[in-house]
Amino acid sequence: MRTTLPGGTDVDAYTLGGSYRTGPWYFNTGYGLNKAKYASVTSPIQGFRNTVDRAILGQFWAGQSNGGFQPGDADKRQLFKVGVGYQLTPQLNLGAHYFRGKQSGSASGASNGNVNFYVAVVDYAFSKRTDAYFGVDRTSISGGGALVLDAVS
């Protein structure tokens, strides 16, 4: 999918995923890519437009719920995911997932880097509409000095 932001930046977005179930086992994987193609700065006006587009894209990419780190001046983000689930009983489901994010395209290198998420969850279904779950996770970030989860971390 391609969309164009108000300042003229083209943003490509691709996703691919799949899953497989056999007996009580459930396996899934996925990949996503976002790539911004900013217009060449040929005037102060285009420079301003690119700044506006970076701010818009930054709102979509920023924070813990949208890929794990602040975008800074990076223009490409990739996310890979693999997971497994096991239906222990009709009410009890166990799951483990791994996510790997990579951000690149930072001219300074400060916003290039990687993030890893590890998640394990136990889910108990009381009924069709009510369940309770317990999960633990770990997040790690490596790379450029500007990589943070959010402004306060």
Phi and psi in radians as a Rosetta constraint file:
Dihedral C 1 N 2 CA 2 C 2 CIRCULARHARMONIC -2.172 0.35
Dihedral N 2 CA 2 C 2 N 3 CIRCULARHARMONIC 2.389 0.35
Dihedral C 2 N 3 CA 3 C 3 CIRCULARHARMONIC -2.323 0.35
Dihedral N 3 CA 3 C 3 N 4 CIRCULARHARMONIC 2.761 0.35
Dihedral C 3 N 4 CA 4 C 4 CIRCULARHARMONIC -2.054 0.35
Dihedral N 4 CA 4 C 4 N 5 CIRCULARHARMONIC 2.216 0.35
Dihedral C 4 N 5 CA 5 C 5 CIRCULARHARMONIC -1.352 0.35
Dihedral N 5 CA 5 C 5 N 6 CIRCULARHARMONIC 2.888 0.35
Dihedral C 5 N 6 CA 6 C 6 CIRCULARHARMONIC -0.979 0.35
Dihedral N 6 CA 6 C 6 N 7 CIRCULARHARMONIC -0.535 0.35
Dihedral C 6 N 7 CA 7 C 7 CIRCULARHARMONIC -1.483 0.35
Dihedral N 7 CA 7 C 7 N 8 CIRCULARHARMONIC 0.008 0.35
Dihedral C 7 N 8 CA 8 C 8 CIRCULARHARMONIC 1.785 0.35
Dihedral N 8 CA 8 C 8 N 9 CIRCULARHARMONIC 0.027 0.35
Dihedral C 8 N 9 CA 9 C 9 CIRCULARHARMONIC -1.310 0.35
Dihedral N 9 CA 9 C 9 N 10 CIRCULARHARMONIC 2.241 0.35
Dihedral C 9 N 10 CA 10 C 10 CIRCULARHARMONIC -1.515 0.35
Dihedral N 10 CA 10 C 10 N 11 CIRCULARHARMONIC 2.352 0.35
Dihedral C 10 N 11 CA 11 C 11 CIRCULARHARMONIC -2.142 0.35
Dihedral N 11 CA 11 C 11 N 12 CIRCULARHARMONIC 2.094 0.35
Dihedral C 11 N 12 CA 12 C 12 CIRCULARHARMONIC -1.698 0.35
Dihedral N 12 CA 12 C 12 N 13 CIRCULARHARMONIC 2.424 0.35
Dihedral C 12 N 13 CA 13 C 13 CIRCULARHARMONIC -2.375 0.35
Dihedral N 13 CA 13 C 13 N 14 CIRCULARHARMONIC 2.239 0.35
Dihedral C 13 N 14 CA 14 C 14 CIRCULARHARMONIC -2.301 0.35
Dihedral N 14 CA 14 C 14 N 15 CIRCULARHARMONIC 2.491 0.35
Dihedral C 14 N 15 CA 15 C 15 CIRCULARHARMONIC -2.422 0.35
Dihedral N 15 CA 15 C 15 N 16 CIRCULARHARMONIC 2.627 0.35
Dihedral C 15 N 16 CA 16 C 16 CIRCULARHARMONIC -2.619 0.35
Dihedral N 16 CA 16 C 16 N 17 CIRCULARHARMONIC 2.394 0.35
Dihedral C 16 N 17 CA 17 C 17 CIRCULARHARMONIC -2.777 0.35
Dihedral N 17 CA 17 C 17 N 18 CIRCULARHARMONIC 2.947 0.35
Dihedral C 17 N 18 CA 18 C 18 CIRCULARHARMONIC -2.864 0.35
Dihedral N 18 CA 18 C 18 N 19 CIRCULARHARMONIC 2.856 0.35
Dihedral C 18 N 19 CA 19 C 19 CIRCULARHARMONIC -2.567 0.35
Dihedral N 19 CA 19 C 19 N 20 CIRCULARHARMONIC 2.807 0.35
Dihedral C 19 N 20 CA 20 C 20 CIRCULARHARMONIC -2.557 0.35
Dihedral N 20 CA 20 C 20 N 21 CIRCULARHARMONIC 2.336 0.35
Dihedral C 20 N 21 CA 21 C 21 CIRCULARHARMONIC -2.115 0.35
Dihedral N 21 CA 21 C 21 N 22 CIRCULARHARMONIC 2.346 0.35
Dihedral C 21 N 22 CA 22 C 22 CIRCULARHARMONIC -2.519 0.35
Dihedral N 22 CA 22 C 22 N 23 CIRCULARHARMONIC 2.030 0.35
Dihedral C 22 N 23 CA 23 C 23 CIRCULARHARMONIC 1.006 0.35
Dihedral N 23 CA 23 C 23 N 24 CIRCULARHARMONIC -2.278 0.35
Dihedral C 23 N 24 CA 24 C 24 CIRCULARHARMONIC -1.447 0.35
Dihedral N 24 CA 24 C 24 N 25 CIRCULARHARMONIC -0.063 0.35
Dihedral C 24 N 25 CA 25 C 25 CIRCULARHARMONIC -1.607 0.35
Dihedral N 25 CA 25 C 25 N 26 CIRCULARHARMONIC 2.525 0.35
Dihedral C 25 N 26 CA 26 C 26 CIRCULARHARMONIC -2.411 0.35
Dihedral N 26 CA 26 C 26 N 27 CIRCULARHARMONIC 2.180 0.35
Dihedral C 26 N 27 CA 27 C 27 CIRCULARHARMONIC -2.089 0.35
Dihedral N 27 CA 27 C 27 N 28 CIRCULARHARMONIC 2.460 0.35
Dihedral C 27 N 28 CA 28 C 28 CIRCULARHARMONIC -2.580 0.35
Dihedral N 28 CA 28 C 28 N 29 CIRCULARHARMONIC 2.706 0.35
Dihedral C 28 N 29 CA 29 C 29 CIRCULARHARMONIC -2.624 0.35
Dihedral N 29 CA 29 C 29 N 30 CIRCULARHARMONIC 2.763 0.35
Dihedral C 29 N 30 CA 30 C 30 CIRCULARHARMONIC -2.824 0.35
Dihedral N 30 CA 30 C 30 N 31 CIRCULARHARMONIC 2.797 0.35
Dihedral C 30 N 31 CA 31 C 31 CIRCULARHARMONIC -2.520 0.35
Dihedral N 31 CA 31 C 31 N 32 CIRCULARHARMONIC 2.406 0.35
Dihedral C 31 N 32 CA 32 C 32 CIRCULARHARMONIC -2.392 0.35
Dihedral N 32 CA 32 C 32 N 33 CIRCULARHARMONIC 2.567 0.35
Dihedral C 32 N 33 CA 33 C 33 CIRCULARHARMONIC -2.434 0.35
Dihedral N 33 CA 33 C 33 N 34 CIRCULARHARMONIC 2.347 0.35
Dihedral C 33 N 34 CA 34 C 34 CIRCULARHARMONIC -2.192 0.35
Dihedral N 34 CA 34 C 34 N 35 CIRCULARHARMONIC 2.306 0.35
Dihedral C 34 N 35 CA 35 C 35 CIRCULARHARMONIC -2.405 0.35
Dihedral N 35 CA 35 C 35 N 36 CIRCULARHARMONIC 2.134 0.35
Dihedral C 35 N 36 CA 36 C 36 CIRCULARHARMONIC -1.686 0.35
Dihedral N 36 CA 36 C 36 N 37 CIRCULARHARMONIC 2.342 0.35
Dihedral C 36 N 37 CA 37 C 37 CIRCULARHARMONIC -2.053 0.35
Dihedral N 37 CA 37 C 37 N 38 CIRCULARHARMONIC 1.624 0.35
Dihedral C 37 N 38 CA 38 C 38 CIRCULARHARMONIC -1.282 0.35
Dihedral N 38 CA 38 C 38 N 39 CIRCULARHARMONIC 2.548 0.35
Dihedral C 38 N 39 CA 39 C 39 CIRCULARHARMONIC -1.207 0.35
Dihedral N 39 CA 39 C 39 N 40 CIRCULARHARMONIC 2.602 0.35
Dihedral C 39 N 40 CA 40 C 40 CIRCULARHARMONIC -1.082 0.35
Dihedral N 40 CA 40 C 40 N 41 CIRCULARHARMONIC 2.401 0.35
Dihedral C 40 N 41 CA 41 C 41 CIRCULARHARMONIC -1.459 0.35
Dihedral N 41 CA 41 C 41 N 42 CIRCULARHARMONIC 1.795 0.35
Dihedral C 41 N 42 CA 42 C 42 CIRCULARHARMONIC -1.903 0.35
Dihedral N 42 CA 42 C 42 N 43 CIRCULARHARMONIC -0.076 0.35
Dihedral C 42 N 43 CA 43 C 43 CIRCULARHARMONIC -2.776 0.35
Dihedral N 43 CA 43 C 43 N 44 CIRCULARHARMONIC 2.839 0.35
Dihedral C 43 N 44 CA 44 C 44 CIRCULARHARMONIC -1.042 0.35
Dihedral N 44 CA 44 C 44 N 45 CIRCULARHARMONIC -0.552 0.35
Dihedral C 44 N 45 CA 45 C 45 CIRCULARHARMONIC -1.145 0.35
Dihedral N 45 CA 45 C 45 N 46 CIRCULARHARMONIC -0.771 0.35
Dihedral C 45 N 46 CA 46 C 46 CIRCULARHARMONIC -1.168 0.35
Dihedral N 46 CA 46 C 46 N 47 CIRCULARHARMONIC -0.621 0.35
Dihedral C 46 N 47 CA 47 C 47 CIRCULARHARMONIC -1.041 0.35
Dihedral N 47 CA 47 C 47 N 48 CIRCULARHARMONIC -0.734 0.35
Dihedral C 47 N 48 CA 48 C 48 CIRCULARHARMONIC -1.130 0.35
Dihedral N 48 CA 48 C 48 N 49 CIRCULARHARMONIC -0.746 0.35
Dihedral C 48 N 49 CA 49 C 49 CIRCULARHARMONIC -1.045 0.35
Dihedral N 49 CA 49 C 49 N 50 CIRCULARHARMONIC -0.751 0.35
Dihedral C 49 N 50 CA 50 C 50 CIRCULARHARMONIC -1.098 0.35
Dihedral N 50 CA 50 C 50 N 51 CIRCULARHARMONIC -0.669 0.35
Dihedral C 50 N 51 CA 51 C 51 CIRCULARHARMONIC -1.091 0.35
Dihedral N 51 CA 51 C 51 N 52 CIRCULARHARMONIC -0.749 0.35
Dihedral C 51 N 52 CA 52 C 52 CIRCULARHARMONIC -1.097 0.35
Dihedral N 52 CA 52 C 52 N 53 CIRCULARHARMONIC -0.781 0.35
Dihedral C 52 N 53 CA 53 C 53 CIRCULARHARMONIC -1.105 0.35
Dihedral N 53 CA 53 C 53 N 54 CIRCULARHARMONIC -0.675 0.35
Dihedral C 53 N 54 CA 54 C 54 CIRCULARHARMONIC -1.086 0.35
Dihedral N 54 CA 54 C 54 N 55 CIRCULARHARMONIC -0.689 0.35
Dihedral C 54 N 55 CA 55 C 55 CIRCULARHARMONIC -1.139 0.35
Dihedral N 55 CA 55 C 55 N 56 CIRCULARHARMONIC -0.722 0.35
Dihedral C 55 N 56 CA 56 C 56 CIRCULARHARMONIC -1.122 0.35
Dihedral N 56 CA 56 C 56 N 57 CIRCULARHARMONIC -0.884 0.35
Dihedral C 56 N 57 CA 57 C 57 CIRCULARHARMONIC -1.102 0.35
Dihedral N 57 CA 57 C 57 N 58 CIRCULARHARMONIC -0.643 0.35
Dihedral C 57 N 58 CA 58 C 58 CIRCULARHARMONIC -1.038 0.35
Dihedral N 58 CA 58 C 58 N 59 CIRCULARHARMONIC -0.616 0.35
Dihedral C 58 N 59 CA 59 C 59 CIRCULARHARMONIC -1.162 0.35
Dihedral N 59 CA 59 C 59 N 60 CIRCULARHARMONIC -0.599 0.35
Dihedral C 59 N 60 CA 60 C 60 CIRCULARHARMONIC -1.304 0.35
Dihedral N 60 CA 60 C 60 N 61 CIRCULARHARMONIC -0.643 0.35
Dihedral C 60 N 61 CA 61 C 61 CIRCULARHARMONIC -1.528 0.35
Dihedral N 61 CA 61 C 61 N 62 CIRCULARHARMONIC -0.357 0.35
Dihedral C 61 N 62 CA 62 C 62 CIRCULARHARMONIC -1.288 0.35
Dihedral N 62 CA 62 C 62 N 63 CIRCULARHARMONIC 2.637 0.35
Dihedral C 62 N 63 CA 63 C 63 CIRCULARHARMONIC 1.565 0.35
Dihedral N 63 CA 63 C 63 N 64 CIRCULARHARMONIC 3.000 0.35
Dihedral C 63 N 64 CA 64 C 64 CIRCULARHARMONIC -1.143 0.35
Dihedral N 64 CA 64 C 64 N 65 CIRCULARHARMONIC -0.523 0.35
Dihedral C 64 N 65 CA 65 C 65 CIRCULARHARMONIC -1.548 0.35
Dihedral N 65 CA 65 C 65 N 66 CIRCULARHARMONIC -0.085 0.35
Dihedral C 65 N 66 CA 66 C 66 CIRCULARHARMONIC -2.185 0.35
Dihedral N 66 CA 66 C 66 N 67 CIRCULARHARMONIC 0.719 0.35
Dihedral C 66 N 67 CA 67 C 67 CIRCULARHARMONIC 2.070 0.35
Dihedral N 67 CA 67 C 67 N 68 CIRCULARHARMONIC -0.211 0.35
Dihedral C 67 N 68 CA 68 C 68 CIRCULARHARMONIC 1.825 0.35
Dihedral N 68 CA 68 C 68 N 69 CIRCULARHARMONIC -0.282 0.35
Dihedral C 68 N 69 CA 69 C 69 CIRCULARHARMONIC -2.693 0.35
Dihedral N 69 CA 69 C 69 N 70 CIRCULARHARMONIC 2.845 0.35
Dihedral C 69 N 70 CA 70 C 70 CIRCULARHARMONIC -1.245 0.35
Dihedral N 70 CA 70 C 70 N 71 CIRCULARHARMONIC 2.503 0.35
Dihedral C 70 N 71 CA 71 C 71 CIRCULARHARMONIC -1.298 0.35
Dihedral N 71 CA 71 C 71 N 72 CIRCULARHARMONIC -0.507 0.35
Dihedral C 71 N 72 CA 72 C 72 CIRCULARHARMONIC 0.953 0.35
Dihedral N 72 CA 72 C 72 N 73 CIRCULARHARMONIC -2.317 0.35
Dihedral C 72 N 73 CA 73 C 73 CIRCULARHARMONIC -1.788 0.35
Dihedral N 73 CA 73 C 73 N 74 CIRCULARHARMONIC 0.286 0.35
Dihedral C 73 N 74 CA 74 C 74 CIRCULARHARMONIC -1.242 0.35
Dihedral N 74 CA 74 C 74 N 75 CIRCULARHARMONIC 2.678 0.35
Dihedral C 74 N 75 CA 75 C 75 CIRCULARHARMONIC -2.176 0.35
Dihedral N 75 CA 75 C 75 N 76 CIRCULARHARMONIC 0.091 0.35
Dihedral C 75 N 76 CA 76 C 76 CIRCULARHARMONIC -2.472 0.35
Dihedral N 76 CA 76 C 76 N 77 CIRCULARHARMONIC 2.376 0.35
Dihedral C 76 N 77 CA 77 C 77 CIRCULARHARMONIC -2.400 0.35
Dihedral N 77 CA 77 C 77 N 78 CIRCULARHARMONIC 2.318 0.35
Dihedral C 77 N 78 CA 78 C 78 CIRCULARHARMONIC -2.175 0.35
Dihedral N 78 CA 78 C 78 N 79 CIRCULARHARMONIC 2.555 0.35
Dihedral C 78 N 79 CA 79 C 79 CIRCULARHARMONIC -2.413 0.35
Dihedral N 79 CA 79 C 79 N 80 CIRCULARHARMONIC 2.237 0.35
Dihedral C 79 N 80 CA 80 C 80 CIRCULARHARMONIC -2.036 0.35
Dihedral N 80 CA 80 C 80 N 81 CIRCULARHARMONIC 2.463 0.35
Dihedral C 80 N 81 CA 81 C 81 CIRCULARHARMONIC -2.429 0.35
Dihedral N 81 CA 81 C 81 N 82 CIRCULARHARMONIC 2.447 0.35
Dihedral C 81 N 82 CA 82 C 82 CIRCULARHARMONIC -2.451 0.35
Dihedral N 82 CA 82 C 82 N 83 CIRCULARHARMONIC 2.443 0.35
Dihedral C 82 N 83 CA 83 C 83 CIRCULARHARMONIC -2.602 0.35
Dihedral N 83 CA 83 C 83 N 84 CIRCULARHARMONIC 2.821 0.35
Dihedral C 83 N 84 CA 84 C 84 CIRCULARHARMONIC -2.467 0.35
Dihedral N 84 CA 84 C 84 N 85 CIRCULARHARMONIC 2.479 0.35
Dihedral C 84 N 85 CA 85 C 85 CIRCULARHARMONIC -2.283 0.35
Dihedral N 85 CA 85 C 85 N 86 CIRCULARHARMONIC 2.701 0.35
Dihedral C 85 N 86 CA 86 C 86 CIRCULARHARMONIC -2.439 0.35
Dihedral N 86 CA 86 C 86 N 87 CIRCULARHARMONIC 2.158 0.35
Dihedral C 86 N 87 CA 87 C 87 CIRCULARHARMONIC -1.524 0.35
Dihedral N 87 CA 87 C 87 N 88 CIRCULARHARMONIC 1.633 0.35
Dihedral C 87 N 88 CA 88 C 88 CIRCULARHARMONIC -1.178 0.35
Dihedral N 88 CA 88 C 88 N 89 CIRCULARHARMONIC -0.777 0.35
Dihedral C 88 N 89 CA 89 C 89 CIRCULARHARMONIC -2.411 0.35
Dihedral N 89 CA 89 C 89 N 90 CIRCULARHARMONIC 3.015 0.35
Dihedral C 89 N 90 CA 90 C 90 CIRCULARHARMONIC -1.020 0.35
Dihedral N 90 CA 90 C 90 N 91 CIRCULARHARMONIC -0.425 0.35
Dihedral C 90 N 91 CA 91 C 91 CIRCULARHARMONIC -1.736 0.35
Dihedral N 91 CA 91 C 91 N 92 CIRCULARHARMONIC -0.431 0.35
Dihedral C 91 N 92 CA 92 C 92 CIRCULARHARMONIC -1.944 0.35
Dihedral N 92 CA 92 C 92 N 93 CIRCULARHARMONIC 2.131 0.35
Dihedral C 92 N 93 CA 93 C 93 CIRCULARHARMONIC -2.116 0.35
Dihedral N 93 CA 93 C 93 N 94 CIRCULARHARMONIC 2.371 0.35
Dihedral C 93 N 94 CA 94 C 94 CIRCULARHARMONIC -1.984 0.35
Dihedral N 94 CA 94 C 94 N 95 CIRCULARHARMONIC 2.484 0.35
Dihedral C 94 N 95 CA 95 C 95 CIRCULARHARMONIC -2.549 0.35
Dihedral N 95 CA 95 C 95 N 96 CIRCULARHARMONIC 2.606 0.35
Dihedral C 95 N 96 CA 96 C 96 CIRCULARHARMONIC -2.448 0.35
Dihedral N 96 CA 96 C 96 N 97 CIRCULARHARMONIC 2.391 0.35
Dihedral C 96 N 97 CA 97 C 97 CIRCULARHARMONIC -2.451 0.35
Dihedral N 97 CA 97 C 97 N 98 CIRCULARHARMONIC 2.617 0.35
Dihedral C 97 N 98 CA 98 C 98 CIRCULARHARMONIC -2.274 0.35
Dihedral N 98 CA 98 C 98 N 99 CIRCULARHARMONIC 2.313 0.35
Dihedral C 98 N 99 CA 99 C 99 CIRCULARHARMONIC -2.151 0.35
Dihedral N 99 CA 99 C 99 N 100 CIRCULARHARMONIC 2.405 0.35
Dihedral C 99 N 100 CA 100 C 100 CIRCULARHARMONIC -2.237 0.35
Dihedral N 100 CA 100 C 100 N 101 CIRCULARHARMONIC 2.073 0.35
Dihedral C 100 N 101 CA 101 C 101 CIRCULARHARMONIC -1.910 0.35
Dihedral N 101 CA 101 C 101 N 102 CIRCULARHARMONIC 2.522 0.35
Dihedral C 101 N 102 CA 102 C 102 CIRCULARHARMONIC -2.345 0.35
Dihedral N 102 CA 102 C 102 N 103 CIRCULARHARMONIC 2.295 0.35
Dihedral C 102 N 103 CA 103 C 103 CIRCULARHARMONIC -2.110 0.35
Dihedral N 103 CA 103 C 103 N 104 CIRCULARHARMONIC 2.348 0.35
Dihedral C 103 N 104 CA 104 C 104 CIRCULARHARMONIC -2.589 0.35
Dihedral N 104 CA 104 C 104 N 105 CIRCULARHARMONIC 3.106 0.35
Dihedral C 104 N 105 CA 105 C 105 CIRCULARHARMONIC 1.628 0.35
Dihedral N 105 CA 105 C 105 N 106 CIRCULARHARMONIC 0.098 0.35
Dihedral C 105 N 106 CA 106 C 106 CIRCULARHARMONIC -1.289 0.35
Dihedral N 106 CA 106 C 106 N 107 CIRCULARHARMONIC 2.136 0.35
Dihedral C 106 N 107 CA 107 C 107 CIRCULARHARMONIC -1.072 0.35
Dihedral N 107 CA 107 C 107 N 108 CIRCULARHARMONIC -0.654 0.35
Dihedral C 107 N 108 CA 108 C 108 CIRCULARHARMONIC -1.466 0.35
Dihedral N 108 CA 108 C 108 N 109 CIRCULARHARMONIC -0.317 0.35
Dihedral C 108 N 109 CA 109 C 109 CIRCULARHARMONIC 1.497 0.35
Dihedral N 109 CA 109 C 109 N 110 CIRCULARHARMONIC -0.231 0.35
Dihedral C 109 N 110 CA 110 C 110 CIRCULARHARMONIC -1.168 0.35
Dihedral N 110 CA 110 C 110 N 111 CIRCULARHARMONIC -0.447 0.35
Dihedral C 110 N 111 CA 111 C 111 CIRCULARHARMONIC -1.811 0.35
Dihedral N 111 CA 111 C 111 N 112 CIRCULARHARMONIC 0.100 0.35
Dihedral C 111 N 112 CA 112 C 112 CIRCULARHARMONIC -1.469 0.35
Dihedral N 112 CA 112 C 112 N 113 CIRCULARHARMONIC 2.439 0.35
Dihedral C 112 N 113 CA 113 C 113 CIRCULARHARMONIC 2.970 0.35
Dihedral N 113 CA 113 C 113 N 114 CIRCULARHARMONIC -2.957 0.35
Dihedral C 113 N 114 CA 114 C 114 CIRCULARHARMONIC -2.320 0.35
Dihedral N 114 CA 114 C 114 N 115 CIRCULARHARMONIC 2.693 0.35
Dihedral C 114 N 115 CA 115 C 115 CIRCULARHARMONIC -2.356 0.35
Dihedral N 115 CA 115 C 115 N 116 CIRCULARHARMONIC 2.465 0.35
Dihedral C 115 N 116 CA 116 C 116 CIRCULARHARMONIC -2.165 0.35
Dihedral N 116 CA 116 C 116 N 117 CIRCULARHARMONIC 2.299 0.35
Dihedral C 116 N 117 CA 117 C 117 CIRCULARHARMONIC -2.094 0.35
Dihedral N 117 CA 117 C 117 N 118 CIRCULARHARMONIC 2.293 0.35
Dihedral C 117 N 118 CA 118 C 118 CIRCULARHARMONIC -2.102 0.35
Dihedral N 118 CA 118 C 118 N 119 CIRCULARHARMONIC 2.278 0.35
Dihedral C 118 N 119 CA 119 C 119 CIRCULARHARMONIC -2.377 0.35
Dihedral N 119 CA 119 C 119 N 120 CIRCULARHARMONIC 2.370 0.35
Dihedral C 119 N 120 CA 120 C 120 CIRCULARHARMONIC -2.289 0.35
Dihedral N 120 CA 120 C 120 N 121 CIRCULARHARMONIC 2.340 0.35
Dihedral C 120 N 121 CA 121 C 121 CIRCULARHARMONIC -2.391 0.35
Dihedral N 121 CA 121 C 121 N 122 CIRCULARHARMONIC 2.478 0.35
Dihedral C 121 N 122 CA 122 C 122 CIRCULARHARMONIC -2.054 0.35
Dihedral N 122 CA 122 C 122 N 123 CIRCULARHARMONIC 2.203 0.35
Dihedral C 122 N 123 CA 123 C 123 CIRCULARHARMONIC -2.163 0.35
Dihedral N 123 CA 123 C 123 N 124 CIRCULARHARMONIC 2.207 0.35
Dihedral C 123 N 124 CA 124 C 124 CIRCULARHARMONIC -2.020 0.35
Dihedral N 124 CA 124 C 124 N 125 CIRCULARHARMONIC 2.156 0.35
Dihedral C 124 N 125 CA 125 C 125 CIRCULARHARMONIC -1.652 0.35
Dihedral N 125 CA 125 C 125 N 126 CIRCULARHARMONIC 2.034 0.35
Dihedral C 125 N 126 CA 126 C 126 CIRCULARHARMONIC -1.391 0.35
Dihedral N 126 CA 126 C 126 N 127 CIRCULARHARMONIC -0.578 0.35
Dihedral C 126 N 127 CA 127 C 127 CIRCULARHARMONIC -2.741 0.35
Dihedral N 127 CA 127 C 127 N 128 CIRCULARHARMONIC -3.017 0.35
Dihedral C 127 N 128 CA 128 C 128 CIRCULARHARMONIC -1.103 0.35
Dihedral N 128 CA 128 C 128 N 129 CIRCULARHARMONIC -0.506 0.35
Dihedral C 128 N 129 CA 129 C 129 CIRCULARHARMONIC -1.981 0.35
Dihedral N 129 CA 129 C 129 N 130 CIRCULARHARMONIC -0.053 0.35
Dihedral C 129 N 130 CA 130 C 130 CIRCULARHARMONIC -2.274 0.35
Dihedral N 130 CA 130 C 130 N 131 CIRCULARHARMONIC 2.227 0.35
Dihedral C 130 N 131 CA 131 C 131 CIRCULARHARMONIC -2.565 0.35
Dihedral N 131 CA 131 C 131 N 132 CIRCULARHARMONIC 2.899 0.35
Dihedral C 131 N 132 CA 132 C 132 CIRCULARHARMONIC -2.303 0.35
Dihedral N 132 CA 132 C 132 N 133 CIRCULARHARMONIC 2.559 0.35
Dihedral C 132 N 133 CA 133 C 133 CIRCULARHARMONIC -2.462 0.35
Dihedral N 133 CA 133 C 133 N 134 CIRCULARHARMONIC 2.750 0.35
Dihedral C 133 N 134 CA 134 C 134 CIRCULARHARMONIC -2.287 0.35
Dihedral N 134 CA 134 C 134 N 135 CIRCULARHARMONIC 2.295 0.35
Dihedral C 134 N 135 CA 135 C 135 CIRCULARHARMONIC -2.397 0.35
Dihedral N 135 CA 135 C 135 N 136 CIRCULARHARMONIC 2.647 0.35
Dihedral C 135 N 136 CA 136 C 136 CIRCULARHARMONIC -2.234 0.35
Dihedral N 136 CA 136 C 136 N 137 CIRCULARHARMONIC 2.577 0.35
Dihedral C 136 N 137 CA 137 C 137 CIRCULARHARMONIC -2.557 0.35
Dihedral N 137 CA 137 C 137 N 138 CIRCULARHARMONIC 2.845 0.35
Dihedral C 137 N 138 CA 138 C 138 CIRCULARHARMONIC -2.430 0.35
Dihedral N 138 CA 138 C 138 N 139 CIRCULARHARMONIC 2.386 0.35
Dihedral C 138 N 139 CA 139 C 139 CIRCULARHARMONIC -2.193 0.35
Dihedral N 139 CA 139 C 139 N 140 CIRCULARHARMONIC 2.369 0.35
Dihedral C 139 N 140 CA 140 C 140 CIRCULARHARMONIC -2.367 0.35
Dihedral N 140 CA 140 C 140 N 141 CIRCULARHARMONIC 2.491 0.35
Dihedral C 140 N 141 CA 141 C 141 CIRCULARHARMONIC -2.168 0.35
Dihedral N 141 CA 141 C 141 N 142 CIRCULARHARMONIC 2.422 0.35
Dihedral C 141 N 142 CA 142 C 142 CIRCULARHARMONIC -2.462 0.35
Dihedral N 142 CA 142 C 142 N 143 CIRCULARHARMONIC 2.646 0.35
Dihedral C 142 N 143 CA 143 C 143 CIRCULARHARMONIC 2.299 0.35
Dihedral N 143 CA 143 C 143 N 144 CIRCULARHARMONIC -2.488 0.35
Dihedral C 143 N 144 CA 144 C 144 CIRCULARHARMONIC -1.059 0.35
Dihedral N 144 CA 144 C 144 N 145 CIRCULARHARMONIC 2.761 0.35
Dihedral C 144 N 145 CA 145 C 145 CIRCULARHARMONIC -1.163 0.35
Dihedral N 145 CA 145 C 145 N 146 CIRCULARHARMONIC -0.313 0.35
Dihedral C 145 N 146 CA 146 C 146 CIRCULARHARMONIC -1.571 0.35
Dihedral N 146 CA 146 C 146 N 147 CIRCULARHARMONIC 0.003 0.35
Dihedral C 146 N 147 CA 147 C 147 CIRCULARHARMONIC -1.370 0.35
Dihedral N 147 CA 147 C 147 N 148 CIRCULARHARMONIC 2.061 0.35
Dihedral C 147 N 148 CA 148 C 148 CIRCULARHARMONIC -2.483 0.35
Dihedral N 148 CA 148 C 148 N 149 CIRCULARHARMONIC 2.739 0.35
Dihedral C 148 N 149 CA 149 C 149 CIRCULARHARMONIC -1.185 0.35
Dihedral N 149 CA 149 C 149 N 150 CIRCULARHARMONIC -0.825 0.35
Dihedral C 149 N 150 CA 150 C 150 CIRCULARHARMONIC -2.691 0.35
Dihedral N 150 CA 150 C 150 N 151 CIRCULARHARMONIC 3.123 0.35
Dihedral C 150 N 151 CA 151 C 151 CIRCULARHARMONIC -1.108 0.35
Dihedral N 151 CA 151 C 151 N 152 CIRCULARHARMONIC -0.414 0.35
Dihedral C 151 N 152 CA 152 C 152 CIRCULARHARMONIC -1.757 0.35
Dihedral N 152 CA 152 C 152 N 153 CIRCULARHARMONIC -0.070 0.35
